[in-house]
Amino acid sequence: MAMFRAWAATQAGGPLQRMDFDPGTLHPEDVEIAVEHCGVCHSDLAMVDSEWFPASYPLVPGHEVVGTIVAVGDQAKGRSVGQRVGLGWHSHSCCHCNFCLGGDQNLCAKRQPTIIGRHGGFADRVRAHWSWSLPIPAGLDPTSAGPLMCGGGTAFLPFVINDIKPTDKVGVVGIGGLGHLAVKFAHAWGCEVTAFTSTPSKREEALLLGAHHTISSVDVKELKTIAGTLDFLLVTVGASLEWDALIGTLAPKGRLHMVGVVTEAMKIKTGGLLSWQRSISASPTPSPTTLTKMMEFSARHGIAPQVEHFPMSRMNEALDHLRSGKARYRVVLDADF
């Protein structure tokens, strides 16, 4: 068995180093993917830095993979050598629980993240169950499609599960890796889009991405100017914000939906929810079916992440670029082993 070549974190917050490892025997239902491109997500940073919980090292990040299948297990279905596929946050699920059978494999209790308990896509090869290795539509550029596999899916799922309508007024909080895609999706959905940002320089950028309006995400007085107007407010950032003021921008029956990971407790007064029948919800990365729909939607509407490329050998520079907040808006590593 040939060794896999990878870049791994060996301690929290430390630089990634070259590491070779033996992947073992290919599971009968798995495929092996030769990595061509891999997006860099904040979740990769969170794992490298043990931001969410103590990570296990060595850790090979990378869960926004685009590559070509080079080996197929003898029980894998619908996948073949030479097929270009994408791989996101999850690599496995049990395939027999009620959630898996109902099409919600992303909610399976035994789901396996690509970079937790296994090695991810900052490598020349990565493995996954065939059902999570999704064919890339011909209309997507493979060099920039990687961030769709996590960031894109995370931003797209709320529109599906919340039955967002083209006539809805939608707000997107945070114009970053997730938010810039959410603005593009909402615009293509037909919605009237308001972009919320704490960075004045991003207002013009948000309009270019497809927003119809922009507003401060931190100025309570400015937020009050659109009180009671939005049907749906998608929060894509992990920062602690003026939650009551943001909830106040919602119309009756409006919904604030979280996809950003806020690690601090959210202080919220229930009056603004109760009086107008507003609600708060959240969602993770989606199922394979929804990921496929998201890619088809993106191909149809010409939606692509705005990316910056680094060779994978410079991934430490790329991680620091993302940490600094300078990325516009996703980083993609190009394999150069």
N, C-alpha and C positions, 0 to 999 in steps of 0.2 A: 504493500500500500504506500503510495507516494505521500510525503509529508505536505501539509498545507503551510503556506507562508503567510504571515500575518503581522500586524502591528498591535501590541498589547499594552495596556496599563498594568503596572505591577504594584502601584500603591495609589492611594487617594490623592488626586490632584497632580500626580507626577507625570512626566513626559511619557509618551508611548514609545516602546522599543520593539525592534524586530524580534519575532518569535516564530519558530517552526513547531508544529505539533502534528501528532498522528490522529487523524479523524476517526480511525477505526473502520469497521466494515459498514458499507452503505446499507441502511435499513431498507427492507423490501418495498416500503411505500414512499421512500424519499427520493429526491433528485439532488444531484450535485451541480452547482452553478459556478461557472467561471466568471468571476466578478469583473465587469468592465468599468462600471461607475458606481459610486456609493455616496449618497447624500450624508451630510453631517447635521444631526438634529440636536436640539437642546437636551433631549433625553439621553443622547450619547454623553454629553457633558455631565448630566446629572449622575449617570452611572460611573463615569471616570472619576468624578469628584466625590462620590458617595453622598450626593446632595439629598436624596430622598430617604435612603437607608444605607447601612453599611454594605458595600458591594463586596463580592468575592473576586480576588485577584489570583492569577493574571486574568484580565478581562479584555476581550477583543470586541470593540464597539462596532457599530455599523448595521443599520436596519432599514436603509433606503436603497436597496440593491437593484441594479439592473445588470443582467449578464446573460450568458448563453448556457443552456443545459449541456453538460458534457458526460453525464452518466445518469441512468434511470434505474431505480429498483424494479425487480421483476413483478411487483404488485402495484406499482404506480400507474395511474390512469390518466389518459389524455395528455400526456407530456412525452416529448421525444427529444433525442439528442439533436442539438443545433437550433432548438427553439429559444427565442429571446424572451425572458420573463423578468418580472419584478418581484421583489420580496420586501415585506414591510415589517412592522413591529412584532407580529406573531409568525412563528414557523410551524407550529403544531397545535392541534386540538384533538380531543378524544374521538370525535366522529360518531359517537353513539349516544351521548346524553341528549336530553330534550332540547337543550339550546342548540347543539350542533345539528340535530335532525330538523330543527325549526328554522335553520338558516342564520342563527346567531352564534356562530362558532367563536366570535370574539368575546362572548360571555361564558364560554365553557370554563368550568372550575379547574380543568386540567390543561388549559391552554399554556403554551410555552412561548414566552417572548424570545425573540431572536438573539438578544444579547444578555439574557439572564439565565444562568445555568447552562449556557452553550456559547460558542464563539460566533461572532457576527461577521459583517461584510468588509471590515478593514483588513482584507485578506485576498489572496488570489482565488480562493474557493470558499463556498459556503453551502451548507446543506439545509433542506427543509422538506416538509411533507408536500407531496405533489399538489394538494388542494390549496396551499398557501403560496405556491409558485405560479404567478398569474401572467398569462401571455400579454405582452405589450402591444397595443393596437398600432397598426401601421401609421396612423396619423400623428403619433407622438414621437418626438425626437428623443432617442434613447440616451443621449448625452445629458439631457436635463430632466428626464422623467423620474429619476430616483426619488426626489422629495415628494412626489405625488403619493408614493407608497406608504408614507406615514403622515407627513404634514397635510398633504392633499386630502387623504382619506379622513383624517380627523376634522378638517374644516368642512368637508362635504357631508358627512353623516348627519349633522344636525338639521340640514335642509330636508333630508329624507324622513327622519323619524319624527320631526315636528310638523310635517305636512306644510312646509312654507309655500305660500302661493305667490304667483307673479305680481299680484296686486299689493303684497305686503310691503310695509316700510321696515327695512332691516338696518340695524346698526351693527358695526363690527368694531370691537374695542381692541386696539393694538394693531399697528401696521408693521408686522414683522414676518417671520417665517410662516406662521399660520395665517395671520391676518391678511397679508397681501393676497393669498390664495382665496380666502373667504370673501374678500371684496370682489375678486374676479368671478367667483361662483355666483354670488348674489346678483351681480350685474347681468350675467348671462341668464340667470333664472328669471329675469324680468323685473326684479324688485327695485324700489327706490332705496338707494344705499347711502347711509351716513357713516363716515369713517371717524372713529374716535382715536385721538393720539395725544400723547403728552409732549411730543416733539414738534414744534412749529414747522421745522423744515420739511416734515413728512406730509404736510397738508397738500402741497402741490403734487407730490408723488402719489398720494391717495387718489386724487382726482384723475391723474393719468392712468391709474390702475382700474378705474371704472366707478369710483364713488361719485355721487351727485352732490354731496355736502360733506363738510368736515367740521369737527368740533373738538374742543379740548376734553380729554378724558379725566382731567384732574381739577379743572376750574369749576367749582360748584355753581357759581353765578352763571357761567356760560351754559352749563348743563340745564339750568332751570329754564333757559330760553326755548328748549324743545320738550318741556315737560308734557307727559301724557300723549306723545305722538307716535311712538314706535310700536310695531307689533311684535318684533323679535329683536333681541339684543344678544349678540354672540361675543363672549369674552374669550379672547385668544391668548391672554397674557397671564403670567403667574404672580403678578404684583398685587399687593393689597391696595385697594382703591376706595373711592367714596361710594360705597355700595348703595346706601340709601338714595343718594343723588342719582346714581345710574338707574336704580329701580324706578325712580321718579320720572325718567324719560319714557317709560312704557305706557302705552294706552291701556284701557280696561281690557282684561284677559291677556295682556302682554306677557311675554316670557323672557327671562334672563337665563341664558344657557351657557354653561362653562365647558370649555375644552382646555383652558390653561390650568396648570397645576399650581394652585395657591397653597403654599405650605403653612401659612399662618391661619388662625381662626378668622372666619368672616363675621364681622359685627354687623348685624342687620336688625332693624326695627320691623316688626311684623305688621305694623299698621299700614304701611304703604303697599303691602301685599294683600292684606285682608280687605281693605276698603275698595280695591279695584279688581279683585279676583285675579291678581297677578301670580306668577309662579316662577320657581327657580328649578333648573334641571342641569344635567351634565351628561356627557357621553365620552367613550374612549375611542380608540381606533376601530374601524369597522370590520365587518365580515368580508370574506373573499368575494361574495356576490356584490356587495356594495362597493368594494374597491374596484371591481371590474366596471360597474356602472359609472363610477367616478372617472375612470380612465376613458371610457367611451364618451362621456359628457365633455371631458376636456378636449378630446380629439375633435369632436363635432364643432366645438365653439372656439377652437384655437387657443385654449388655455394652457399655459405652461408656467412653471415657477420661474421667477427671476433669479438667476443663479450666478455664482462666481466659482470658477474652477481652480483647483489646486491639484498637482500630482499627489498621489497617495503618499509618496515618500516625504512630502512636506505636510503631513497631517497635523503635526504639533503646531505649526504656523497657522494652519486652518482652524484648529481648535481655539487658539488664542484670538484669532480674528473674530470668531463667533462669540467668545467670552466677552470681548471688548464692546460688543454691540454694534460693530462696524459692518457686519454682513448685510448685503442688499441683494436678495433677502434670504436666500439659502446658499449653502456651500456644497459643492459636489467635488468629490475626490475621484480622480481618474487613475485607475490601476496602472502602475508602472513597475511592477516587479521584474 
